[in-house]
Amino acid sequence: MNVKTETNSKSIISLIFGILSILIPLVGLILGILGIVTSRNATREIAVTNENGKGLAVAGLTCSIIGIGLQVIMIVSYIVCLRKSGISRE
């Protein structure tokens, strides 16, 4: 019987990236992408090494997806506001 002893460090990093992608404007888009990549790598490692941290990896993936969605909405709304205010490069 294998005993899970350690938490996968990539799963913790993916959760941090995911939370920061929600909180930090514009840079959050990049952090969200990094969070998704790190979360997928952590999930693969956890399956092989039987470490703890699958829940953290899933939470990091979820937060990263939400963060990317919020960042895209923010960027699109910013562009729309600039177009409506007449501050475009025409």
BELVENKA-V431146 format. One record per residue. PSI is psi in whole degrees, -180 to 180 (none if undefined). D_CENTER is the distance of its C-alpha to the mean C-alpha in Angstrom with 2 decimals. Layout:
PSI&D_CENTER / PSI&D_CENTER
//
This chain:
124&33.47 / 134&30.31 / 128&29.07 / 121&25.40 / -38&25.65 / 155&22.50 / 135&18.82 / 126&16.70 / -31&15.29 / -30&12.37 / -36&11.24 / -43&11.58 / -39&9.73 / -36&6.61 / -41&7.18 / -46&7.99 / -42&5.13 / -45&3.29 / -44&6.88 / -31&7.60 / -27&5.61 / -36&7.89 / -29&10.74 / 119&11.35 / 147&12.92 / -53&12.89 / -23&11.19 / -28&7.97 / -45&8.10 / -42&8.35 / -35&5.81 / -42&3.15 / -44&5.76 / -38&6.28 / -41&3.61 / -46&5.21 / -45&8.34 / -38&8.56 / -42&8.19 / -40&10.80 / -41&12.89 / -42&12.97 / -41&14.12 / -44&16.75 / -40&17.94 / -37&18.29 / -34&20.39 / -46&22.60 / -10&23.05 / 37&23.06 / 169&21.09 / 165&19.52 / 7&15.84 / -38&15.12 / -38&14.29 / -40&11.82 / -41&10.10 / -42&10.32 / -39&9.13 / -41&5.93 / -45&5.72 / -48&7.11 / -37&5.35 / -42&2.21 / -43&5.73 / -43&7.51 / -43&6.14 / -43&6.99 / -45&10.04 / -40&11.10 / -41&11.00 / -44&13.02 / -42&15.34 / -45&15.89 / -43&16.78 / -44&19.01 / -34&20.70 / -44&21.32 / -42&22.98 / -43&24.98 / -39&26.20 / -40&27.31 / -41&29.16 / -29&30.88 / -10&31.96 / 20&33.58 / 39&31.84 / 170&31.08 / 58&32.43 / none&35.44
//
